[in-house]
Each structure stands twice: as structure tokens, then as C-alpha cells.
Amino acid sequence: MTCLKIGDLVKLSSSGSGRASFRAGLIVEFLEKKCWRTEKLGIKVDWSKIDPEPHAVVLIGGDRRTIPVTDLEFVGER
């Protein structure tokens, strides 16, 4: 996995969740927050069972979206 950084162009990975896809976006910030993964943990949410995970704030068409880093892949060359 490539280490992502601010300014990278990214897209949803093919293994990412079933959310609506987008062509590409620009990472503008990183933060940590909890993400309940229903497909793995079930529908009954218990925030005490999970730790925060890295998320990227991605600028897509003028909108800022917070997406788990594990659901993103780098686009282009370094």
C-alpha cells in the first residue's frame, strides 16, 4: 500500500465499500475517527468496541468528503 499524503490524487479502491464512486479527488487533510463497518461488525453499533482509524478529507468537485484511508487508492505517478 502506498503511503498517502496531502496533495495526492486518489479514488475509491476497488475493495472499498459500496458507496457511490467518483473519478478522483485531492487529499486536503487527514484525521482520525471511528467508522462502524456494518458488513463486518453487524448492525448493532457499539462504539466502545472499535478504535479510531485514519481518514482523509478529499476535495471532490468542490465538496469535502471524509473517507477512510483504507478505502482509497493513489492515482498517478510520484
Phi and psi in degrees as GROMACS dihedral restraints (atoms count N, CA, C in turn):
[ dihedral_restraints ]
;  ai    aj    ak    al  type     phi  dphi    fc
    3     4     5     6     1   -76.3    20    10
    4     5     6     7     1   136.9    20    10
    6     7     8     9     1   -74.9    20    10
    7     8     9    10     1   116.5    20    10
    9    10    11    12     1   -81.4    20    10
   10    11    12    13     1   153.2    20    10
   12    13    14    15     1  -143.7    20    10
   13    14    15    16     1   165.0    20    10
   15    16    17    18     1   -59.2    20    10
   16    17    18    19     1   135.0    20    10
   18    19    20    21     1    97.9    20    10
   19    20    21    22     1    -9.9    20    10
   21    22    23    24     1   -73.3    20    10
   22    23    24    25     1   145.4    20    10
   24    25    26    27     1   -90.8    20    10
   25    26    27    28     1   126.7    20    10
   27    28    29    30     1  -134.0    20    10
   28    29    30    31     1   165.2    20    10
   30    31    32    33     1  -142.5    20    10
   31    32    33    34     1   166.7    20    10
   33    34    35    36     1   -64.5    20    10
   34    35    36    37     1   135.8    20    10
   36    37    38    39     1   -72.4    20    10
   37    38    39    40     1   157.7    20    10
   39    40    41    42     1   -65.6    20    10
   40    41    42    43     1   -22.3    20    10
   42    43    44    45     1   -92.4    20    10
   43    44    45    46     1     1.8    20    10
   45    46    47    48     1   -66.5    20    10
   46    47    48    49     1   172.2    20    10
   48    49    50    51     1   -67.5    20    10
   49    50    51    52     1   174.4    20    10
   51    52    53    54     1   -80.5    20    10
   52    53    54    55     1    23.3    20    10
   54    55    56    57     1   -69.5    20    10
   55    56    57    58     1   161.8    20    10
   57    58    59    60     1   -57.9    20    10
   58    59    60    61     1   134.5    20    10
   60    61    62    63     1   -86.3    20    10
   61    62    63    64     1   165.3    20    10
   63    64    65    66     1  -138.6    20    10
   64    65    66    67     1   159.7    20    10
   66    67    68    69     1   -66.4    20    10
   67    68    69    70     1   -58.9    20    10
   69    70    71    72     1  -164.5    20    10
   70    71    72    73     1   159.0    20    10
   72    73    74    75     1  -148.7    20    10
   73    74    75    76     1   166.7    20    10
   75    76    77    78     1  -109.4    20    10
   76    77    78    79     1   127.7    20    10
   78    79    80    81     1   -73.2    20    10
   79    80    81    82     1   126.9    20    10
   81    82    83    84     1  -117.0    20    10
   82    83    84    85     1   -11.4    20    10
   84    85    86    87     1  -166.9    20    10
   85    86    87    88     1   157.1    20    10
   87    88    89    90     1  -123.4    20    10
   88    89    90    91     1   148.6    20    10
   90    91    92    93     1  -153.9    20    10
   91    92    93    94     1   169.2    20    10
   93    94    95    96     1  -113.2    20    10
   94    95    96    97     1   132.8    20    10
   96    97    98    99     1  -156.6    20    10
   97    98    99   100     1   163.2    20    10
   99   100   101   102     1   -83.0    20    10
  100   101   102   103     1   148.0    20    10
  102   103   104   105     1  -139.1    20    10
  103   104   105   106     1   110.7    20    10
  105   106   107   108     1   -81.3    20    10
  106   107   108   109     1   116.9    20    10
  108   109   110   111     1   -97.5    20    10
  109   110   111   112     1    94.7    20    10
  111   112   113   114     1   -56.6    20    10
  112   113   114   115     1   -38.1    20    10
  114   115   116   117     1   -64.9    20    10
  115   116   117   118     1   -24.3    20    10
  117   118   119   120     1  -103.2    20    10
  118   119   120   121     1   -33.5    20    10
  120   121   122   123     1  -107.8    20    10
  121   122   123   124     1    -7.4    20    10
  123   124   125   126     1    89.9    20    10
  124   125   126   127     1   179.2    20    10
  126   127   128   129     1   -88.9    20    10
  127   128   129   130     1   -15.1    20    10
  129   130   131   132     1   -85.7    20    10
  130   131   132   133     1   107.9    20    10
  132   133   134   135     1   -79.0    20    10
  133   134   135   136     1   131.2    20    10
  135   136   137   138     1  -137.9    20    10
  136   137   138   139     1    93.1    20    10
  138   139   140   141     1   -59.9    20    10
  139   140   141   142     1   -22.2    20    10
  141   142   143   144     1   -71.3    20    10
  142   143   144   145     1   -15.2    20    10
  144   145   146   147     1   -85.5    20    10
  145   146   147   148     1   -10.0    20    10
  147   148   149   150     1  -127.8    20    10
  148   149   150   151     1   155.6    20    10
  150   151   152   153     1  -102.8    20    10
  151   152   153   154     1   157.6    20    10
  153   154   155   156     1   -61.6    20    10
  154   155   156   157     1   150.5    20    10
  156   157   158   159     1  -130.2    20    10
  157   158   159   160     1   159.0    20    10
  159   160   161   162     1   -66.6    20    10
  160   161   162   163     1   136.1    20    10
  162   163   164   165     1  -127.5    20    10
  163   164   165   166     1   151.8    20    10
  165   166   167   168     1  -112.0    20    10
  166   167   168   169     1   139.9    20    10
  168   169   170   171     1   -90.5    20    10
  169   170   171   172     1   117.8    20    10
  171   172   173   174     1  -114.3    20    10
  172   173   174   175     1   127.4    20    10
  174   175   176   177     1   -86.4    20    10
  175   176   177   178     1   116.9    20    10
  177   178   179   180     1  -130.3    20    10
  178   179   180   181     1   110.2    20    10
  180   181   182   183     1    55.5    20    10
  181   182   183   184     1    36.5    20    10
  183   184   185   186     1    89.6    20    10
  184   185   186   187     1    -9.3    20    10
  186   187   188   189     1  -101.5    20    10
  187   188   189   190     1   147.2    20    10
  189   190   191   192     1  -102.3    20    10
  190   191   192   193     1   123.0    20    10
  192   193   194   195     1  -121.8    20    10
  193   194   195   196     1   136.6    20    10
  195   196   197   198     1   -97.3    20    10
  196   197   198   199     1   120.1    20    10
  198   199   200   201     1  -131.8    20    10
  199   200   201   202     1   135.4    20    10
  201   202   203   204     1   -57.6    20    10
  202   203   204   205     1   135.9    20    10
  204   205   206   207     1   -58.4    20    10
  205   206   207   208     1   -33.5    20    10
  207   208   209   210     1   -65.5    20    10
  208   209   210   211     1   -17.2    20    10
  210   211   212   213     1   -95.7    20    10
  211   212   213   214     1     5.9    20    10
  213   214   215   216     1  -114.0    20    10
  214   215   216   217     1   152.6    20    10
  216   217   218   219     1  -134.3    20    10
  217   218   219   220     1   147.0    20    10
  219   220   221   222     1   -68.5    20    10
  220   221   222   223     1   141.1    20    10
  222   223   224   225     1  -117.2    20    10
  223   224   225   226     1   130.0    20    10
  225   226   227   228     1   101.8    20    10
  226   227   228   229     1  -161.5    20    10
  228   229   230   231     1  -117.4    20    10
  229   230   231   232     1   157.2    20    10
